[in-house]
Amino acid sequence: MLRQRQPRKHDNGHLDFIRSLPCLICGNNIETEACHIKMADLSIGKIATGIAHKPDDKYTVPMCGNCHRGQHSKSERAFWIESRIDPIKTALALFSISGDYEAGIQIVTAATNYRNLT
């Protein structure tokens, strides 16, 4: 039996929160965009999304325009493996504290620091 695609869940407040944070890759805090993570993680029930279908807004991380375009310039999985950041874990952590700027900065900093340690 085919599963009907569910409509995307929008959360404009969360997207504004994501845009208030520095870039997860380079730290730029001037031109941050909300970057949707399209790759799947079946361990949490997240299916891959395609070109015409963005994932729910809870699967977003902050990225500057330059890094965001870099993410789209190659395989998304390859980009995140190269960056040594788990974007889905980070997105869900940010969604869980959405609106709390200080906690958001701590999550972005922790993800960046972990990346620098590995």
Secondary structure, DSSP 8 states (H G I E B T S, - for coil): -----------HHHHHHHHTS--TTT---SSEEEEE--S-BGGGTB----TT----TTSEEEEEHHHHHHHHTS-HHHHHHHHT--HHHHHHHHHHTTT-HHHHHHHHHHHHHHHHH-
